[in-house]
Amino acid sequence: MNTRTRHSLSIDTIETLVSARNGSTWREYAEQLGYAKTYAATLNKAARGVPGAMTPVAENVLRERLGLEPRHYVTVAPCPDCGSAHTGRCHGRPVERVQIISGKPRKNRKRYHRPCLTDEEYARFLEWRQTCTNS
C-alpha cells in the first residue's frame, strides 16, 4: 500500500478556482488560465478538492494564474557574507551555479587489454575503434 500522503489544495485556492469559472466549461476555463484543454480534468478534480489532484508546485502555478500569492515555498537563510540565498558561505567571492552530472565521464573508464590479440592486432583494433567513434 502507498504510504505517501497526497497533497490537498488550500481552501482559498479551491474557492477562487470555482468562483472565477463563471459558468464556462472546464476546457474553456483551462484555456483561459493558459493551460491546454486536456488539463480540464485536473482543474475539475482540484475544484472538487480531490487529494493528489495537484502537487504543491502545480498549486502555486495555479494560484499565480488566479492572481493569488504562492503558498508553498522553502525559506533559505541568507549567506552571512553577501546576504543572497545560496548554500554554504561565499566569503565575499562570486558564487557560480554549477550543474552536477552524476556518474563518471566515459573518458575516465578503465580500458581493458584484449589478451587474445597480438600487439599489432590490438593496435589495429584501437585504430578501428577510434575511426568508428569519430564518425
PAZAPA-4460 file (N, C-alpha, C; in steps of 0.05 Angstrom, whole numbers, plus 32768, in hexadecimal, padded with zeros to 4 digits):
% residues 135
    n_x    n_y    n_z   ca_x   ca_y   ca_z    c_x    c_y    c_z   seq   type   mol
   8011   7FE8   8000   8000   8000   8000   8011   8019   8000     1      M     A
   8009   802D   7FF2   8018   8046   7FF0   8015   8056   800A     2      N     A
   802B   805C   8018   802A   806A   8031   802F   8088   802E     3      T     A
   8035   8091   8016   8039   80AE   8012   801F   80BC   8014     4      R     A
   8020   80D4   8020   8008   80E4   8022   8004   80F4   8008     5      T     A
   7FEB   80F7   8001   7FE5   8107   7FE9   7FE0   8123   7FF1     6      R     A
   7FE9   8136   7FE0   7FE6   8152   7FE5   7FC9   815B   7FE2     7      H     A
   7FBE   8169   7FF5   7FA3   8175   7FF4   7FA6   8193   7FEF     8      S     A
   7F96   819D   7FDC   7F97   81B9   7FD5   7F8C   81CA   7FEC     9      L     A
   7F95   81E3   7FED   7F8B   81F6   8001   7F6F   81FD   7FFB    10      S     A
   7F60   8204   8010   7F44   820B   800E   7F40   8223   7FFC    11      I     A
   7F51   8238   8000   7F4E   8250   7FF0   7F55   824B   7FD3    12      D     A
   7F66   8238   7FCD   7F6C   8231   7FB1   7F53   8225   7FA4    13      T     A
   7F46   8213   7FB2   7F2E   8205   7FA8   7F18   821A   7FA4    14      I     A
   7F13   822B   7FB8   7EFE   823F   7FB6   7F02   8252   7F9F    15      E     A
   7F1B   825B   7F9B   7F20   826E   7F86   7F1E   8260   7F6B    16      T     A
   7F26   8247   7F69   7F24   8238   7F50   7F07   8234   7F48    17      L     A
   7EF6   822E   7F5B   7EDA   8229   7F55   7ECB   8243   7F4E    18      V     A
   7ED1   8258   7F5E   7EC2   8272   7F5A   7ECB   8280   7F40    19      S     A
   7EE4   827D   7F38   7EEE   828B   7F20   7EE6   827D   7F06    20      A     A
   7EDA   8265   7F08   7ED3   8256   7EF0   7EBC   8263   7EE0    21      R     A
   7EA9   826F   7EED   7E93   827E   7EE1   7E83   826E   7ECC    22      N     A
   7E7D   8255   7ED2   7E6B   8245   7EC1   7E78   823B   7EA7    23      G     A
   7E91   8240   7EA2   7E9D   8235   7E89   7EA4   8217   7E8E    24      S     A
   7EA8   8209   7E78   7EB0   81ED   7E7A   7ECC   81EB   7E86    25      T     A
   7ED3   81D4   7E90   7EEE   81D1   7E9B   7F03   81D3   7E85    26      W     A
   7EFD   81CA   7E6D   7F11   81CD   7E57   7F16   81EA   7E51    27      R     A
   7F00   81FA   7E4F   7F02   8216   7E49   7F11   8224   7E60    28      E     A
   7F0B   821C   7E78   7F18   8229   7E90   7F35   8222   7E91    29      Y     A
   7F3D   820A   7E89   7F59   8202   7E89   7F68   8214   7E75    30      A     A
   7F5C   8218   7E5E   7F69   822A   7E4A   7F6B   8247   7E53    31      E     A
   7F56   8250   7E62   7F57   826B   7E6D   7F6D   826F   7E81    32      Q     A
   7F73   825A   7E8F   7F89   825C   7EA3   7FA5   8257   7E97    33      L     A
   7FA5   824F   7E7D   7FBF   824B   7E70   7FC8   822E   7E6F    34      G     A
   7FB6   821C   7E76   7FBD   81FF   7E74   7FB3   81F4   7E5A    35      Y     A
   7FBA   81DB   7E54   7FAF   81CD   7E3D   7F93   81C3   7E44    36      A     A
   7F83   81BE   7E30   7F68   81B4   7E35   7F67   819B   7E45    37      K     A
   7F7B   818A   7E41   7F7C   8170   7E4F   7F80   8173   7E6D    38      T     A
   7F88   818B   7E76   7F8C   8190   7E93   7F71   8194   7EA1    39      Y     A
   7F5B   8194   7E93   7F41   8199   7E9E   7F3A   8185   7EB4    40      A     A
   7F41   816B   7EAF   7F3B   8157   7EC3   7F49   815C   7EDD    41      A     A
   7F62   8165   7EDC   7F71   816B   7EF4   7F65   8182   7F03    42      T     A
   7F5D   8197   7EF4   7F50   81AE   7F01   7F35   81A6   7F0E    43      L     A
   7F27   8194   7F01   7F0D   818A   7F0C   7F12   817C   7F26    44      N     A
   7F26   816A   7F27   7F2D   815C   7F3F   7F36   816F   7F55    45      K     A
   7F46   8183   7F4D   7F4F   8197   7F61   7F38   81A7   7F6C    46      A     A
   7F24   81AD   7F5C   7F0D   81BD   7F65   7EFC   81AC   7F78    47      A     A
   7EFC   8192   7F75   7EED   8180   7F87   7EFD   8179   7FA0    48      R     A
   7F16   8182   7FA1   7F27   817D   7FB9   7F31   8161   7FBB    49      G     A
   7F35   8153   7FA5   7F3F   8138   7FA5   7F5D   8138   7FAD    50      V     A
   7F64   8129   7FC3   7F80   8129   7FCA   7F92   811D   7FB4    51      P     A
   7FA8   8129   7FAF   7FBA   811F   7F9B   7FB4   8129   7F7F    52      G     A
   7FA1   813B   7F7C   7F9B   8146   7F61   7FB2   8156   7F57    53      A     A
   7FC0   8164   7F68   7FD6   8175   7F61   7FEC   8173   7F76    54      M     A
   8005   8178   7F6D   801B   8179   7F7F   801C   8195   7F8B    55      T     A
   802C   819A   7FA0   802E   81B5   7FAA   8039   81C9   7F96    56      P     A
   804B   81C0   7F85   8056   81D1   7F70   8041   81D9   7F5C    57      V     A
   8031   81C5   7F53   801B   81CA   7F40   8006   81DD   7F4D    58      A     A
   8001   81D9   7F67   7FEE   81EB   7F74   7FF9   8208   7F74    59      E     A
   8013   820B   7F79   801E   8226   7F78   801B   8233   7F5C    60      N     A
   801F   8223   7F47   801B   822E   7F2C   7FFE   8236   7F28    61      V     A
   7FEC   8225   7F31   7FCF   822B   7F2E   7FC8   8244   7F3E    62      L     A
   7FD3   8247   7F56   7FCD   825E   7F67   7FD7   8278   7F59    63      R     A
   7FEE   8277   7F4D   7FF8   828E   7F3F   7FE7   8295   7F27    64      E     A
   7FDC   8281   7F19   7FCB   8286   7F02   7FB0   8291   7F0B    65      R     A
   7FA8   828A   7F24   7F8F   8294   7F2F   7F92   82AF   7F3D    66      L     A
   7FAB   82B9   7F3F   7FB0   82D3   7F4B   7FB4   82D1   7F69    67      G     A
   7FBA   82B9   7F74   7FBF   82B5   7F90   7FDD   82B3   7F95    68      L     A
   7FE5   82B7   7FAE   8000   82B4   7FB7   8008   8296   7FB9    69      E     A
   8020   828E   7FB2   8028   8272   7FB6   8028   826B   7FD3    70      P     A
   8021   8252   7FD9   8020   8249   7FF5   8038   8238   7FFD    71      R     A
   8041   8227   7FEC   8055   8213   7FF3   8070   821D   7FE9    72      H     A
   8082   8222   7FFB   809C   822B   7FF4   80B0   8222   8009    73      Y     A
   80C9   8224   8003   80DF   821C   8015   80EE   8235   801D    74      V     A
   80F2   8238   8037   8101   824F   8040   811E   8247   8042    75      T     A
   8130   8257   8036   814C   8253   8037   8159   826A   8046    76      V     A
   8169   8262   8059   8177   8277   8069   818B   8286   8057    77      A     A
   818D   82A0   805A   81A0   82AF   8049   81BD   82A9   8051    78      P     A
   81CF   82AC   803E   81EB   82A8   8043   81F5   82BE   8056    79      C     A
   8204   82B7   806B   820D   82CC   807E   8222   82DF   8071    80      P     A
   822D   82D7   805A   8242   82E8   804E   8236   82FC   803A    81      D     A
   8224   82F2   8028   821A   8304   8013   81FC   830A   8016    82      C     A
   81ED   82FA   8025   81D1   82FF   8029   81BE   82F2   8014    83      G     A
   81C9   82E5   7FFF   81B8   82D8   7FEC   81B3   82BB   7FF5    84      S     A
   81A1   82AE   7FE7   8199   8293   7FEE   81A8   827F   7FDD    85      A     A
   81BA   8270   7FEA   81C8   825A   7FDD   81D2   8248   7FF3    86      H     A
   81DB   8230   7FED   81E5   821E   8001   8202   8224   8008    87      T     A
   8209   8220   8021   8224   8225   8029   822B   8242   802C    88      G     A
   8244   8248   8033   824D   8263   8035   825E   826A   801D    89      R     A
   825B   8282   8013   826B   828B   7FFB   8283   829B   8003    90      C     A
   8285   82A5   801C   829B   82B6   8025   82A1   82CD   8012    91      H     A
   828B   82D9   8008   828D   82F0   7FF7   8294   82EB   7FDA    92      G     A
   8299   82D2   7FD2   82A0   82CC   7FB7   8286   82C7   7FA7    93      R     A
   8286   82CB   7F8D   826E   82C6   7F7D   8268   82A8   7F7D    94      P     A
   824E   82A1   7F7E   8245   8286   7F7E   823C   827E   7F62    95      V     A
   8247   8269   7F58   823F   8260   7F3D   822E   8247   7F3F    96      E     A
   8218   8246   7F30   8207   822F   7F30   8214   8219   7F1F    97      R     A
   8216   8201   7F2B   8223   81EB   7F1F   820F   81D4   7F1B    98      V     A
   820E   81C9   7F04   81FC   81B3   7EFF   820B   8199   7F06    99      Q     A
   81FE   8189   7F17   820B   8170   7F1F   8201   8159   7F0E   100      I     A
   8214   814B   7F03   820E   8134   7EF2   8216   811B   7F01   101      I     A
   8203   8108   7F03   820A   80F0   7F12   8219   80DD   7F00   102      S     A
   8229   80CC   7F0D   8238   80B8   7EFF   8253   80C3   7EF5   103      G     A
   8264   80B1   7EED   827E   80B8   7EE3   827D   80BD   7EC5   104      K     A
   828D   80D0   7EBB   828E   80D3   7E9E   829A   80BB   7E91   105      P     A
   8292   80B6   7E78   829B   809E   7E6A   82B9   809E   7E66   106      R     A
   82C6   80B5   7E64   82E2   80B6   7E5E   82F2   80AB   7E75   107      K     A
   82E7   80AA   7E8D   82F6   80A1   7EA5   82F1   8083   7EAA   108      N     A
   82E1   8076   7E9A   82DD   805A   7E9F   82F6   8049   7E99   109      R     A
   82F7   8032   7EA5   830F   8021   7EA2   830F   8014   7E87   110      K     A
   8326   8014   7E7A   8329   8007   7E60   8334   7FEB   7E64   111      R     A
   8328   7FD8   7E59   8332   7FBC   7E5C   8342   7FB4   7E44   112      Y     A
   8358   7FA7   7E4A   8369   7F9B   7E35   835D   7F81   7E2C   113      H     A
   835D   7F7C   7E13   8352   7F62   7E09   8369   7F4E   7E07   114      R     A
   836B   7F3C   7E1A   8382   7F29   7E19   8382   7F16   7E02   115      P     A
   836B   7F13   7DF5   836A   7F00   7DDE   8376   7F0C   7DC5   116      C     A
   837C   7F26   7DC5   8387   7F33   7DAE   83A5   7F38   7DB2   117      L     A
   83B3   7F37   7D9C   83D0   7F3F   7D9D   83D1   7F5E   7D9F   118      T     A
   83E8   7F68   7DA5   83EB   7F85   7DA7   83E4   7F93   7D8C   119      D     A
   83EB   7F87   7D76   83E5   7F92   7D5C   83C7   7F92   7D57   120      E     A
   83BA   7F7C   7D5D   839D   7F7A   7D59   838E   7F8D   7D6B   121      E     A
   8398   7F90   7D84   838C   7FA2   7D97   838E   7FBF   7D8E   122      Y     A
   83A5   7FC6   7D82   83A9   7FE1   7D78   8395   7FE7   7D62   123      A     A
   8391   7FD3   7D50   837E   7FD6   7D3A   8361   7FD8   7D45   124      R     A
   835B   7FC9   7D5A   8341   7FCA   7D67   833C   7FE6   7D73   125      F     A
   8350   7FF1   7D81   834D   800B   7D8D   834A   8021   7D77   126      L     A
   8357   801E   7D61   8354   8031   7D4A   8338   802F   7D3F   127      E     A
   832F   8016   7D3B   8314   8012   7D31   82FE   801E   7D43   128      W     A
   8302   801A   7D5E   82EF   8024   7D71   82EF   8042   7D71   129      R     A
   8306   804E   7D6E   8308   806C   7D6D   82FA   8077   7D55   130      Q     A
   82FC   806A   7D3D   82EE   8073   7D25   82D0   8070   7D28   131      T     A
   82C7   805B   7D36   82AA   8057   7D3A   829E   806C   7D4C   132      C     A
   82AC   8074   7D61   82A1   8088   7D74   82A3   80A4   7D69   133      T     A
   82B5   80AA   7D56   82B7   80C5   7D4C   82A2   80CA   7D36   134      N     A
   8298   80B6   7D29   8285   80BB   7D13   8268   80BB   7D1C   135      S     A
***
